[in-house]
């Protein structure tokens, strides 16, 4: 029994020693990719200000009635 265990141990250690090491693979990492974030409001504030101004000009426009 001891001989069998010794042979199995010798085979297992011999097999692990045969596969030890191996080729050294060096993987070069590229530059990190920088992603620019979009601003929270992509529309901007200018169109939001222009809409009320245009509505006011259209609705509160000058009178064409002659003064009596």
C-alpha positions, 0 to 999 in steps of 0.5 A: 500500500505504501509503495502504491501511495509513493508511486502515485505521489511521485507521478503527481509531483513529476507531472506538476514539475513537468508543467511548471513554468511555461511561456511568459506572455507580456500584454501591453496595455494601451492608453486609457480611453477618455470619454467626454461627458455631455452637459446635463442640459444639451439644449442650453438656456438660449432657446428657453429664453427666446420662446417667451420673448417671441411669444410676447412680441407676437401677442403684445405687438404694437397696435395698428389702430390710429389715435383719435 
